[in-house]
Amino acid sequence: MFGHSQAKQVTDFPGCTYCIPQVASIGKTENKLKEEGIKYKVGKFPFQASGKAVASGAPEGFVKLLVCEEYGEILGAHIVGGDATEMIGEYCLGKKLEATAEEIHHTIHAHPTLSEATMEAAAAVFGEAIHI
């Protein structure tokens, strides 16, 4: 479908590195946002605060969410840790749908799960992460 003349242009591809720990990202980095003069907020959540990550024996890593300061939409997301390449999909969909950090924060995530860290990083944008 990418070659179809009426298809919308795809601009965001998740980057996934299959190593230990895994690395996954979508969108812009903090350096790029600074370079472009874009005002942004950061939400970061360490896997060591995730009960599932600790119980799985993989507490290394973090989830970092970069959002527009004014509107709260996702500008970039970076995950380092176990199953990062599986978890980045939520932020890919959120970015595509122009979801805000607030919407992700207020979406119920199963507990305990690794993907709960994506919600916690969104909550951290507002200083409201509950597990740290």
N, C-alpha and C positions, 0 to 999 in steps of 0.2 A: 504493500500500500504506500510506501514512502515515495515511490516513483509516480504515483497517480497525480495528474496535473491539478486536481481540485483538493487534494489533501492539504490539511493545515501544516504549516512548517513546524517541524519538531525542533525545539531549541534546547531542551534539557534532557540530558542522558545521565543516568546514575553511573558513577565511577565505582567499580568494585575491584578490590584486590584480595585475592584468596590466599592469605598467609595467616600466620598465627601471631597476634590476633588479626582478625579480618579488619579491613578498612573499606568504608563506603561513604560516598558523598554525592550531593546534588547541588547545583547552583553555585553561588559565588563564595569565595573565601573572605575572611576579614580583611586581608591585605588588599584584595580587589575592591572591596567596598570602600576602604579608606582612600585608595588610589582614585576612585571615581567620585569621592566626596559624598557618598550616600550615608545618611544618618541611619543607624541601626541599633538594635538591642541584641544582647546575647543571653541565651539560656543554656546552662550546662548542667549535666547530671552525670555523676560518676557511677560506673557499674558496681563499685564497692558498696554503694548504698542500696543496691538492688538485691533483695532476698533471693531471687531466682538465680542471679549471677553468682552470688556467694555459694548457694546450695549446689550449683552446677560445677563449682570449682574453677570458675572463670571470672573473678572479680576485676580483672584488668580492663581498663578502657573507660570510655565516656560517650555521651551523646551531646552534641553541641548544635544548637539551633540559632540561626541568624535571621532576624525579622526586621522589616521596615519599622523605624521608630514611629512614624506617623500613623500608618494603617495596620501594622502588625502582620502583614502577609510574609510568607516564607521567601527569603532571599537566598538562603543556603543552609545546608545541613550536613553535618559530618559525624560519622559514627566510627569508633575504633573499639573493637571487642568482639566477643563471641557472637556469632550470627548477625554481625553488622550488615552483611550483604542481603540477608533476609529482611532486616528491619527497615532499610532505606526506602522501601516501597511506599510506606505510609507517607513519608515526606514528599516523595515523587508525586503521588496522587494529590496531596495537599497543595503542592506548588502548582500543579496543573489546574486545580479547581479554585486557585487563589484563596485557599483557606488561611485563616489567621492563627496565630499562636493561641489566642483565646479560645478559638473553636476546638483546637486540638486538646488544649488543657481541659476543656469541659466535656470532652468525649470520654465515656467510661471505657477503661481498658481493663482487661482481665488481670487479676492479681492472684498469685505472683507470676509474672511473665517478664521476659526480657524486653518485649515491646512496650511494656509499661514505662520504660525509661524514655520513650519518645514523648509521652504525655508529661512526664516529670521535667524534661528539658523545656517543654513549652510552658509549664507552670513556673519554672525558674526564671523565665523572662520577666515575670511579675513579682519575683521573690516569694512564690507560693508553692514551691516543691515540698511535698509532705514527708518524703523519706530522707531529707537532708536538713 
